Amino acid sequence: MKSEFAEYYRPSEAQFDAIWKDGIIAFDASALLNLYFYSEPTAQTVLSVMGLLKDRIWLPHQAGLEYQRNRVVVLAKVAKGYSEAKKTLLSIRSQIHARSQPPFIEEDLVERYDSISDEIIAAFEKAIATEVARSDSDSLRDQLDALFSGRVGKAFTDKELATIFNEGRERYKSKTPPGYKDEKEKSGNDAFGDLVIWKELIEKCKAEKKPAILVTDDAKEDWWMIHENRTIGPRPELLREFLQATGQQCYLYSSESFLRYADQHFTAHIDPASLLELRDASFRDRLLTFERGFEEISLPSDNEIEEASARLDELDEESDEYLEAFARYSRLVGKKTADSFMNSIYPGLSPGVKKLRSELTTAIGELLKACRSCKTWGDRGEYKLPSWLEYVEEEMIPYTSLPKLRKIKENLEELLRRHQELSNE
């Protein structure tokens, strides 16, 4: 049976050795663009491994095109990340300096915080300037230019592309990988970029009669077989298609796994810190994919909720009737959101994410109980509670996103600390 369904089995050690010994090592745009999100030492580690394999690396023309088109967008995104971090730090600083309201901090602690935050802000500003300057002078791109000099695929003709696009439309109808997940995210023929890269790789390996390694940081299901939010391996359909078209083996790796296995096969002496950074980046990407899906759950549009919403428009916002109507509307929306979460999202989470959510939710419940048991709590504490809960209704806490759960837990830890200090005075 294994010979008939080889694509569903992990390659043997001998097969892996053959792929790593003779295979063409191709990169897609995501693997190159992600270099800008790594620390400088880690980016240089990746580039050094690519340099070690310079005679075998190859860039599909479509991947190079997507890298060039998206590079400036990525630079702006990196700079924005530093800018937002700086803004957050300055906001915290202004709150600490606002002496007319809590938190009240001792003067020497404020001075120490100012000194440290000045250094961090200066580092952020330097990083922002670096990313802005990269638009014109990009040493990372210079290194990639040198590595892939003479090693970029030939572009398909317009006629060949038209054939691929037509095939892609049929493939996407049946969710045949790769690329069908881009159909809703990208417009026109841009949705077929992954398929073009895949076709280029097949043609390259067919002509040279060589196996292939494809390095991609695209973590979607149209490249990978995913079960309960855990990546099992490359989609079997891809491995079978490649074998049938070329007579050769192919395997896919993320940047992190590529470095790890390159270290095993070529003794690349990779810094463990770089592997850890890449692993963390991969985990964050998967987690953000889940969080975006959760945050984008649309509000229900059934008649009951539409009527509740219309009722709000009819009432005076200062009236008790409005408060009752708003509470009803919130409950309806909350119930729908909770149902959507439990039925559509929660079943697909990995055991690790489920465990983390459970731990955070339990901790928040215990913190709320502890806060309310403080003798200084009273009505005033209950009145101010929504802001500490990030304005999430208590019954909706189990269904909110992980970043908010973490923030709520941090808020309540601080709130409890303050009440305990007041109680001990």
N, C-alpha and C positions, 0 to 999 in steps of 0.2 A: 504493500500500500504506500510506503514511503516514497517509492520511485514514481508513483503516479501523482502524488500530492506533495512533492518536495518543497514547494513554496510555503507550506504550513509547518515545516520543521526548521529548527535552527541549524545553520550550516555546521558541518563537522569542523574540528580544529584544523584538519588538513585543508578543507575548503577555505576557511578563513585565512590560513597561511598563504594559500595560492592567490587569493584576492589581494592581500596586503603586499605580497611579493611582486606581482606583475600588474595589478590593476591600475587603471586610470583613476586619478583622484580628482573628482569634480566638486565644485563649490557652487551653491546658489547665492542669490543676492543677500538673503537674510544672514548667512554666515559671515559675509563681508561687512555688512552694515552694522552687525552687532559688535564689531571690533570697537566702534565709537562709544559703546556703552561700558566697555571694560576699563579698568584702571590701566595706566600706561604699562606697568610690568606685565600684566596678563595679556594685553594686546600684543606686546613684543614677544611673549612666549608663543602665542599662536602663530605669529609671523615667522618666528625662527623655525618652528616645525614645518611650516609650509616651505621655507627655504631649504630645509633638510631634504624635502621631497620634490625639489624644484623641477627635476627632469620628468616628473610624472603628474604634476598638478595640471589642471585644465579648467578653463572657465567657459561654459556655454555662452554663446553670443547674447542670448536673451538675458542671462543672469548678469552679464556685464552691463547691458543696457539698463536693467532695472536698478543696478547699483548706482550708475551715473545719474539716473533720473531722481533717485530718492536720497542721495547723499546729503544735499543741502537741507532737505526736510529733516533728516535725522540730526544733523548738526544743530538746527534750530530747536529740536526737541530736547537734545542734551543740554543746550544752553538754558532753555526754559526750566528744566529740572533744577539746575543750580540757582536760577533766579527765584523760583518758588521756594526753594529751601532757604535762601537768604531772606525772602519776605517773611517766612514763618519765624525765623530767628529774630528778626527785627520786631515782629509783632509781640513775641514773648518778652522781648526786652522792654518794649513800651509798657506792657502790663506790669512788669516788675517795678518800673519807675513811676507808675501811677500810684502815689502814696495815699490818695484819698479813698481807696477801696482795696480789698484783699486781692492778691496775697501781699502781706506785709513781710518784707525780708530785711534782715540785719544789713547795715551799711557795708560792712566788710565783705559779706557774701555778694552783695550787688556789685561791688568794685571788682571782685574776682570774676564774677560772671561776665561783666563788661570786658575785662581783659581777654578772657578766653573767647568770647563771642566776636571781639574785634579780629582776632586771629582767624577764626573760622570764616567770617564775612570776607576778609581779605583773600582767603583761599578760594571762596566761591567766586569773587570778582575776577581773580586770576583765571579760574577755570572758564568763566563766561567769556573773557577776552580771548582765551585760547580757541574756544569753539567758533567765535565770530571770525577770528583771523583765519581759521581753517577754510573758510569759504574761498579765499584767494590763495593761501599757501598751506597745503595739507600734506604734511610729511607722511601720514599714514597712507594716503592715496598714492604718494610717490613710491612707497615701498611696494604697494600692490601692483602699480604699473610695472615696476622692475620684475617682480615675481612672475607676472603673467605675460611678459613681453614675448610675443610669438606663440603664446599658448592660449589664445582666445579662439573659440569656434567661429566658423564661417556662418554668416546670417543666412537663413532660408530666403529663397526668392519670394516675391509677393504671391506667385502662383502656389508655391509650396505652403506658405502660411495660410492661404485661403482654404486649401485642402485640410490643414490641421484644424482651423477654426470650425469648419463644417463637421469634422469628426468630433471635435470637442463638444459641439452642441448635442450630438447624439449621446456621447459618453456621459455628459452631465445629467441628462434625463434619467439615466439608470444609476447615477452616482458612481460611475467608474472612475477611479483615481488615475492621475492626480489632478488637483485644481478645482474640483467642483465646489468646494467651500468658498472659493473666491467669486462665484457667480453673483452673489448678492452684494459683495463688498466692492467690486470693481465694475466699471462700466465698459460696455462694448467689448472689443477684442482683447482688452487688457485682462479680462477674466481668464484668458487662455495662456497666460504667461508661464505657469507651472507646467502645463502640457507641452509647450514649445521647448522648455528646458529639458523635459523628459525625452522628447523626440530627438533633440540634438544629441543627448547622451547615448541613446540607442544607436543612432546613425554613426557616431564616433566609434563606439565599441564594436559595431558590426564591421566597419571598415578596417579597424586595426586588430580585430580578433582578440580583444582583451576584456577581462572582467572589469568591474567598476566599483568604486566607492563614491557615494554622493553625500556630501556634508551639507546639511540643512538645519537651520534653527526654526523652520516652520513646523510647529508642533500640532497642527490640525489633523483631523481624522482622515483627510484625503491624501496624507502621506503615511500615516501611522495607524496600526491597529491598536485601539484604545478600549480598555474595559474597566469600568468603575474608576474612571479618571487616572488609570495607570497605563502607561505606554508599554505594550507587549513587544512590539517590533515593527518593521516595515510592513505595509499592506501586502498580503500574499499575492493579490492581483498584479501588483507592480513587479514582484520578483518573477512571477510566471510569464508575464508579457516580455520582460527583458530576456529571459532565458529562451523563449520561443523565437524572438526576433534576432538574437545574436548568437545563441548557443553558448553564452557565457553567464557566469554568476554576477550578481550585483547585491550590494548591501548598503543600507543607509545609516548614517551616524549624525547625532547632534555634534556641535562643536566640542562640548565637554567629553562625550564618549570618544570622539575622534582623537582628541589629545591623549586620553587615557590609554587607548589601544595603540596609538602611535608610540607611546612610551614603552609599551610592552614589546612591540615588534621591532623597534629601531633604537631602543635605549636612548631616548631623546633627553633624558635627565630633566624632566619637567618639574618645576616647583610645585609642591603639593598645594600651596596657597592659591596658585592659579587654577588648579583643578577645582578647588573648593569654591572659588569665586564663580567659575563657569557653572558649577552645579547649583549654586544659590540663584544665579541669574535664570537658569532654566526653570527652577522651582517657582520663582517669582512670576515668570511669564505664564506658566500654567495656572497659577493662582489668580493672576489678573484676568486671564481668559474666563475663569469661573466667575470672578467678581463682576466683570463687565456684563456677563450674561445675567447675573442676578439683579444688578442695579437697573438693567434695561427692561425688566418685566413691565409690560405695559399695564396701565390702570384698566380695570374692567370697564366694559362699555354696555353692559346689559341694561334693560329698561329700569330696573330697580335703582341702580346707581345713578343713572341719568336723572331720574325723578328726584333723588336725594340731592343731587348737585343743583338742579333747577330750583329746588326749594330754598337753597341757600341764597340764591340771587333775589328771592322775593322778600327776605327778612332783613331787619335792621341788625347790623353787626353787634350792636350794644345790647340787644335784647336777650332774655333768657331763652326764648324760642330758638334764636339763632344758635346759641350754644348747644341746645339739645339736637338741633338739626345737623350741626357740624359733627357732633359726637356720633350720630347715627351714620352719617356719610363716612366718617373715619373707620367705624367698625366694619361697614360693608367692604370698603376698599381693603382694609386690613385682612379680612377673612379671605377675600379673593387672592391677595398677594401671598398669604400663608399657604393657601391651597396650591397655588402655582409653584411655590417653592418646594413644598413637600412632594408634589406629584411629578414635577418636571425637572427639578434641579437636584434635590437632595439624594435621590437614588443613584445619581451619576457621580457623586463625590467619592474620593478615595477614603479608605478607612482612617488614614491619618488626618485628613481634613475634617471628617466627621468627629473624630476624637477631640481635635482641637476646638471645634465649635462647641461640643458638649462641655469641655472643661471651662471654656470662657463663659458660657451661659450659666453654668453652675456657680462659678465664682462670682458673677454679677448678682445672682440671686442671693448668695450669702452676704455679699457686701451691702446690698439693699436692706436686708434683714438687720445687719449690724448697725447700719446708719439709723434706722428707725428705732432701734432699741436704745440709742443714746439719749440721755436725759435732756440734752440741749436741742433735740430735734424739733419737736413741736410743729405747729401749723406752718411756721415760716420756712422750715426745712422742706416740707412737702410742696410748698408753693414754688420754691426755687428748683425743685428736682428736675423738671423737664430739660433745663439747659445742661445739667450734668449728664443727662441721658442722651445728649445730642438730639433732643426733640424726637426721640423714638418712643412710641407708646410702649409701656411695660410688656403688654401681651405680645407685642411684635418683636421683642428682643431676640427670641430664638430664630427669627426668620431674617434678621438683618445681616449685612455683609460683614466679613471678617475684620476689615479695617475699622468699621464702626464698633464692633464688639470689643476690639482691643482698646479703642479710645474710650468707650464707656467704662470699661474695667479700670483704666488708668484714672479717669475722672472720679469714680466712686472710691478708689483707694485714697485719693487726695481728700475727698469730701469726708470720709471716715476719719482720716488723720486729724483734720481740723476739729471735728466734733469731739474726738477723744481728747485733744489738747484743751478745748474749752471745758470739757467735763472735769478735767484734772485740776483746773485753776481754783 
